[in-house]
Structures are given as structure tokens and as C-alpha cells.
Amino acid sequence: MPFYSKSQLLPKLEELNVRLDKKRGQCYLVDENIANYIIKEVEINENKDIILEIGSGLGTLSDSLVRSGRRVYLIDNDEKITKFLYTHLKSKYNVKLIDLSSDSIDFEQFSDVKVIIINGDAIKVPFPVVTKIVGNIPYQISAPLIFKIIDSWDINKLKKCILMIQDEFANRLIAKVNSKNYSRISAAVGLYLNIKKIKMVPSSCFFPKPRVTSVIIELTAKNSLSSDSPENIFRKDYLSFLRGVFPFKNKSLRNAISFFLKNDENAANQFKYFKEIIKNPESYLFINKKLRRFSPQQLFNIMLYGSTGKSDILQEFKLDEL
């Protein structure tokens, strides 16, 4: 597939009757140098890499990924786009186009297929097992997508993600404890992933031209995602805990947990040991500190106590450091 410059892109979109929705953050990369840079950073091994591209669009990156990778999955939510990709790729490769509306599928049935094009919502469809993930991610789905990547990351398979996101959102991912931008997603990424900004991308590289600056980031796994680590074993519990308490990040940890237990009918059973420290704050003085002052690792240890009742993990807290 050719790379579409701005002048080439407009008639192609009109031909396909594809309308970009700026409110949903839809825009196309029209700077080929940036596209080539992303491909270089993916560091594709043609014999090993199975790649997932999220939001493939008209194939700005897809052709290079398919040409270089062992197998490639392309996900796009626009049926016109996925049919276009299928038409252009089937003459060169063994291609399968599937409309994925279900929440489960056996991707192993396509093990002999070079390109699997998925028409579906990247947030809702299951991810295949891959070694690399690539994507130009609209702001509206950036947070749920990062959470999905964390939730599904297999450290024995997935080696890294190269994503283009808004710089403002990237700053939320790397926000420091107790800062204005420190949030649920900061606490999740901070525990499980290494994140590195590798290149700023100005708005002039896109059409339609967004009002924001983008950045290419690299995500790799921390040791906390190792199969035998407590952080990995209790990964879903930690993400559930963050989802429940971070709406109250400016409250004390005690109040945030209390609201969580009150608002989520399953939380009291999932984290049944929290009742002790809530009822006895004199014994656990740190619980009166604001939630946003706890690091990702400290929050995990607190969650682990709530889930398992292992009180020894609470001894690490030093009030003068909080």
C-alpha cells in the first residue's frame, strides 16, 4: 500500500466514503518520516515477531509491519477501512478478514495466516498473543487501552509496545506521587511498566491537524510482571483496588477505602481485611494520609493486606516519609 500524503489522503477518504470524527480524536499520520521512525523503533524480527497494530487506518504502518513481521494482526473499528485493507493486502499475502463482535476467539486457528484483519473495537475485542504492539492511539481510548495492555501483558511473549499518544496523556502516565497528574493510571503504569518518551511529534504531521502535540512512547515490562511475583499474581486485584479508591485520591486512604467498600458491593468480600485498619486507625496511622501520597508499590502492599490479611507488609511504612 502506498503512503498517503495529505494531498493523496483526501481523495482516498472521499472515495471510501470515510469521514474522520475530530471529536473522537481521529486523524491520520501524513509525515512519512515519522512512520519510518516508528517502524525502526519496533525493531521487527521477521522470524519471530507477531505484531498487533491498533487502529491501522489506511495502512500507514501496516504494509511495513506485514512485510517485516512473521504475522500481523490489524484492528480497526471501521468496516470500510478493514475491507480496504483486505482488498489491498490479499494480492500479496495470505489474509483473513474477521468481524469480531464476540468476546472470545481462538486465534490459533489462524496460525498459518500471514495477516489477520479484525473489524472491531480494540477496547472490547480480545487481544491475540503477540510479541509487539504498535498504534497511533486517539485520546478518547488511550486510558482504557493502557489498562487493557497492563491487564493482558504476558511477560513471556510481549516484549514492548510502541504507541503514539497525546503528550498531555503521556505526562499522566509518568506522573510523580503526590503531583497534580498522579492518578489511577499513573499508579498502574508505575507498578508494572517502564515508560519512555522517545520522540515528540508536532500536530503538523497529522490530518486533520490536532490542537495538541503527540509523543511516541515505548512501554516495556517491569519485573513485577514476572509470573511468580506477588504483583503479577494479584494483578487484577490491584487494578480493581485502584479503580475503586482513586476517585477519592484527595481523601485520606481510610476514607478512600471506606467509600470503595460502600460503593462496590463486591469489594467487602474481595478485600475483607480492610475493616481492621479502618476501625483501628490509631494502630495504623498511615491510613490517615492522603491517598495520592502513596507510591504504586505502597498501594499494592496495602491492597495485598486488604486481600490476604498479611500484616507484616504494613511495617514498611514510615510516617516521616509520607
ZAMARGU-4260 file (C-alpha; in steps of 0.2 Angstrom, whole numbers, plus 5000, padded with zeros to 4 digits):
<rodrens>
0) 5000/5000/5000 | 5007/5017/4996 | 5010/5030/5010 | 4996/5044/5008 | 5002/5062/5010
5) 4989/5075/5014 | 4985/5078/4996 | 4983/5060/4992 | 4973/5056/5008 | 4958/5067/5005
10) 4953/5060/4988 | 4956/5042/4995 | 4945/5045/5010 | 4931/5053/4999 | 4932/5038/4988
15) 4930/5026/5003 | 4916/5037/5010 | 4926/5038/5026 | 4923/5053/5037 | 4935/5057/5051
20) 4927/5062/5068 | 4938/5075/5076 | 4928/5074/5092 | 4934/5056/5094 | 4952/5061/5090
25) 4953/5053/5073 | 4967/5059/5062 | 4980/5051/5050 | 4998/5052/5051 | 5004/5061/5035
30) 5023/5063/5038 | 5032/5048/5031 | 5047/5051/5041 | 5038/5048/5057 | 5030/5032/5050
35) 5048/5026/5046 | 5054/5031/5063 | 5040/5021/5072 | 5044/5005/5061 | 5063/5007/5066
40) 5059/5008/5084 | 5048/4992/5084 | 5064/4983/5079 | 5055/4969/5070 | 5062/4952/5069
45) 5055/4944/5053 | 5057/4926/5060 | 5050/4929/5077 | 5039/4944/5079 | 5020/4943/5079
50) 5013/4961/5079 | 4997/4969/5084 | 4993/4986/5076 | 4979/4995/5084 | 4970/5007/5073
55) 4978/5003/5057 | 4968/5015/5046 | 4973/5016/5028 | 4989/5006/5032 | 5001/5020/5035
60) 5012/5007/5045 | 5003/4991/5041 | 5012/4987/5024 | 5029/4989/5033 | 5024/4979/5048
65) 5017/4965/5036 | 5032/4965/5025 | 5044/4963/5040 | 5035/4953/5053 | 5031/4934/5055
70) 5012/4938/5057 | 5002/4954/5059 | 4985/4957/5067 | 4977/4973/5061 | 4962/4980/5071
75) 4951/4994/5065 | 4933/4999/5070 | 4928/5005/5053 | 4921/4991/5041 | 4926/5002/5026
80) 4944/5003/5032 | 4946/4984/5035 | 4938/4980/5019 | 4950/4992/5010 | 4965/4984/5019
85) 4959/4966/5015 | 4957/4971/4996 | 4975/4979/4995 | 4984/4965/5005 | 4976/4949/4998
90) 4985/4950/4982 | 5002/4948/4991 | 4998/4939/5006 | 4988/4925/5015 | 4975/4937/5023
95) 4960/4933/5034 | 4946/4946/5037 | 4935/4943/5053 | 4921/4954/5060 | 4924/4951/5079
100) 4909/4955/5089 | 4911/4941/5102 | 4922/4942/5117 | 4932/4926/5114 | 4940/4919/5099
105) 4953/4905/5096 | 4967/4915/5086 | 4977/4899/5085 | 4966/4893/5071 | 4974/4907/5060
110) 4992/4901/5064 | 4996/4898/5045 | 4989/4916/5040 | 5001/4930/5037 | 4989/4944/5040
115) 4973/4944/5051 | 4962/4959/5049 | 4950/4962/5064 | 4935/4973/5061 | 4931/4978/5079
120) 4933/4989/5094 | 4951/4987/5101 | 4944/4990/5119 | 4932/4976/5118 | 4940/4963/5107
125) 4952/4950/5115 | 4970/4953/5110 | 4979/4939/5102 | 4996/4933/5109 | 5009/4944/5101
130) 5027/4950/5104 | 5025/4968/5099 | 5010/4981/5099 | 5010/4997/5088 | 4997/5010/5087
135) 4993/5028/5084 | 4980/5030/5099 | 4966/5043/5099 | 4965/5052/5116 | 4947/5045/5120
140) 4953/5027/5121 | 4971/5030/5127 | 4967/5026/5146 | 4956/5011/5143 | 4969/5004/5131
145) 4983/5006/5143 | 4974/4997/5156 | 4969/4983/5144 | 4988/4981/5139 | 4993/4980/5158
150) 4979/4968/5161 | 4983/4956/5147 | 5003/4958/5146 | 5011/4941/5145 | 5030/4945/5150
155) 5035/4929/5142 | 5028/4934/5125 | 5025/4953/5124 | 5042/4962/5123 | 5037/4980/5120
160) 5024/4992/5114 | 5027/5007/5103 | 5012/5019/5104 | 5009/5037/5098 | 4998/5047/5111
165) 4995/5064/5116 | 5009/5072/5126 | 4997/5078/5139 | 4992/5060/5142 | 5010/5053/5142
170) 5013/5065/5157 | 4999/5057/5166 | 5007/5040/5164 | 5023/5046/5171 | 5016/5057/5185
175) 5025/5058/5201 | 5017/5053/5218 | 5008/5067/5226 | 5008/5078/5210 | 4993/5086/5201
180) 4993/5072/5187 | 4996/5057/5199 | 4981/5046/5195 | 4974/5028/5194 | 4983/5026/5178
185) 5000/5033/5185 | 4999/5020/5199 | 4995/5006/5187 | 5009/5010/5175 | 5021/5014/5189
190) 5020/4997/5196 | 5020/4987/5180 | 5028/4996/5166 | 5044/5005/5161 | 5039/5020/5150
195) 5050/5031/5139 | 5046/5046/5128 | 5056/5043/5113 | 5050/5056/5100 | 5039/5072/5100
200) 5028/5073/5085 | 5020/5090/5081 | 5002/5092/5075 | 5008/5097/5058 | 5012/5078/5055
205) 4993/5074/5055 | 4977/5077/5046 | 4966/5084/5052 | 4978/5094/5061 | 4975/5092/5080
210) 4977/5106/5093 | 4989/5095/5103 | 5007/5089/5102 | 5009/5070/5101 | 5023/5059/5108
215) 5029/5042/5103 | 5032/5031/5119 | 5040/5014/5122 | 5032/5003/5135 | 5042/4988/5142
220) 5038/4976/5157 | 5045/4978/5174 | 5050/4963/5184 | 5033/4965/5194 | 5025/4956/5179
225) 5036/4940/5181 | 5025/4925/5183 | 5029/4921/5201 | 5029/4939/5208 | 5015/4944/5220
230) 5012/4959/5209 | 5008/4948/5195 | 4998/4935/5204 | 4987/4949/5212 | 4987/4960/5196
235) 4968/4960/5193 | 4965/4963/5212 | 4977/4978/5211 | 4969/4986/5196 | 4952/4983/5204
240) 4958/4992/5220 | 4964/5007/5210 | 4948/5008/5201 | 4939/5009/5217 | 4949/5021/5228
245) 4957/5033/5215 | 4941/5043/5213 | 4945/5049/5231 | 4963/5052/5229 | 4962/5068/5238
250) 4954/5060/5253 | 4963/5050/5267 | 4967/5032/5262 | 4955/5027/5276 | 4941/5037/5268
255) 4945/5032/5251 | 4944/5013/5256 | 4928/5016/5266 | 4920/5024/5250 | 4926/5010/5240
260) 4919/4997/5251 | 4902/5006/5252 | 4901/5009/5234 | 4906/4992/5227 | 4896/4978/5234
265) 4909/4965/5229 | 4924/4975/5237 | 4919/4970/5255 | 4922/4952/5251 | 4936/4954/5239
270) 4946/4965/5252 | 4939/4959/5269 | 4954/4963/5279 | 4952/4982/5276 | 4939/4983/5290
275) 4953/4981/5304 | 4963/4996/5299 | 4948/5006/5295 | 4941/5003/5313 | 4958/5005/5322
280) 4966/5020/5314 | 4976/5023/5330 | 4985/5006/5326 | 4988/5011/5308 | 4992/5029/5307
285) 4997/5030/5289 | 4979/5027/5284 | 4975/5045/5288 | 4987/5051/5275 | 4980/5056/5258
290) 4979/5043/5245 | 4989/5052/5232 | 5004/5052/5244 | 5007/5033/5242 | 5018/5026/5229
295) 5012/5012/5217 | 5022/4999/5227 | 5015/5005/5244 | 4997/5005/5236 | 5000/4987/5231
300) 5006/4982/5248 | 4991/4990/5256 | 4979/4981/5243 | 4988/4965/5247 | 4984/4967/5265
305) 4966/4970/5262 | 4965/4954/5251 | 4976/4942/5261 | 4977/4950/5279 | 4996/4948/5279
310) 5000/4962/5292 | 5019/4961/5290 | 5018/4971/5274 | 5012/4986/5284 | 5028/4988/5294
315) 5037/4996/5279 | 5028/5012/5281 | 5037/5026/5289 | 5026/5041/5293 | 5040/5054/5291
320) 5042/5048/5273 | 5024/5050/5269
</rodrens>
